[in-house]
Amino acid sequence: MDIMIMPKPLKGKLKAVDSKSHVHRLLIAAALTKGSSEVVTETTSDDIEATRSCLAQLENDHPVFQCKESGSTLRFMMPVSMALKERAVFRCSGRLPKRPVSPLKEAMEAHGCSFSKRMDGWELEGRLRSGDYLIEGDVSSQYVTGLLFALPLLAGHSAIRLTSPLQSESYADMTIKTLEDSGIIVEKRAPVKDISWDAAAGEFPGGSYLIPGRQKYRAPRSVRPEGDWSNSSFWYAANKMSSRNNIVCTGLSSGSLQGDKKISKFLSLLPGKIDVSDTPDLVPPIAAAAAVTLGTTLITGASRLRLKESDRLRTVSQTLSDLGADIKELSEGLEIKGKNILTGGTVSGSGDHRIVMMAAIAASVCQIPVIISGAEAVNKSYPSFFDDFRKLGGEAIEI
């Protein structure tokens, strides 16, 4: 689907869609609960439907999980499935078969599982065993979340030991809150700041999570997810760029554990230096806003973006450059020199939902219309994005 966006500011009120990160977690906790537990959602997405489908497969002895392009679904379900099953197949699409599963793979292999690579994903065999799990924390917090869900189900006690500081720690904290609300005990131990840490003494640079075994999930009978700060961040960026705070987002909690609630703080720092190591998904909206904020903005700590639905450092840089921005791709970030206005033109969505949304809000500060090819990529996380865009007075025309 190609969409043409006419340059104009946006204005109005929107209710945030359900948090994809929160829904993933609530669905898993509900599925692991014996008895009735309902997650009441108002919106969905391709990623959420992938998790629903995979959880339904847990009824089968040898489940085949259709993860589609959802990295969260894959990384959460790998440990969960092998805590319950002897064998499972994971099928993926898009870039997901090529995205990393290490160091989760090595940690699970050290505890009873074997991994076989397939063209479209992975085949796993062997029941997951309890024990000490040493894992790097600076690759993806999703690995930690998957283990946090799985390890309470095992017979023995377990621990997750992080050999490097945990990035996107706020999302692991969201997992722990979901577990606590479901009757699961997890003890979180703080990281050791001293460089001379002592593993023998239980000291680790990223801290530890201690998880008793033989626990039972008791998720609430009915629960509603939070609003999504990640997707709403694009409306916040649009406010910064051209809408002069005329967009109001409701349904968002300031007390949320979602790391992406930092969007307002980061936008207030433009132009300047912004470390996104804990919130890499905010790079597209921040970069769009920086492109029309006079001065130089340096975005750092974003190397993990190269492993997303696209090489997101490259596609953010290329897309904004094609629209007339002065932007330079760095090895772990971006350098952006702000202008008063962008040019516009035709860009590719690069199969990446956040690139499509970034291009759409950037159109509000362009001189000529913006045509986005592959705009259907928004279905991954925010299928109603262009409907909401039009509710705010935007002109988005399918061509």
PEZI-V919244 format. One line per field, one symbol per residue. ss: DSSP state (a for helix, b for strand, c for the rest). A space follows every 10 residues. Layout:
BEGIN
ss = ???
END
This chain:
BEGIN
ss = ccbbbccccc cbbbbccbca aaaaaaaaaa acbccccbbb cccccaaaaa aaaaaaaaac cbbbbbbbcc aaaaaaaaaa aaaaccbbbb bbcccaaacc cccaaaaaac cccbbbbbcc bbbbbccccc cbbbbccccc aaaaaaaaaa accccccbbb bbccccccaa aaaaaaaaaa acccccbbbc ccccccccaa accccccbbb bcccccbccc cbbbccbcaa aaaaaaaaaa aaacccbbbb ccccccccaa aaaaaaaacc ccbbbcccca aaaaaaaaaa ccccbbbbbb ccaaaaaccc caaaaaaaaa aacccbbbbc cccbbbbbcc cbccbbbbcc ccaaaaaaaa aaaaabcccb bbbcaaaaaa ccccaaaaaa accccbbbc
END
